[in-house]
């Protein structure tokens, strides 16, 4: 413990290193004109405001959610049972792999956050249901490949 405290103390008392600023190369006006501001500001794969809210976009967003104990997204695990869209409200019915899953609250909250991040969504509600009960046959082919299960 003393050794650790000495290391931390010596690290803490070090002089900060001087940072050098790299010379900035000016951007030619022709390169700026070739790209619109929307193209420059928009990361690859992010939907723009002009995208129409639909089930495919919701499923795409839900693919960003994973059960922390399983390296497969909740869509490919077969946990999503229903997606309903009413104007700017999205309601999702999903299940968990077991009723005793301690990560259920985390997973449903992450799913709501991913849905709310979609353009045109004002509110998202994720309801956990237990009927029908989940079973491994609900895993998609992609999920089975990821888990190394027979197809």
PyMOL commands that set and color helices and strands:
alter all, ss='L'
color gray80, all
select helices_A, chain A and resi 2-12+29-34+37-41+55-62+104-116+136-138+141-147
alter helices_A, ss='H'
color red, helices_A
select strands_A, chain A and resi 80-86+89-94+123-128
alter strands_A, ss='S'
color yellow, strands_A
deselect
rebuild
show_as cartoon
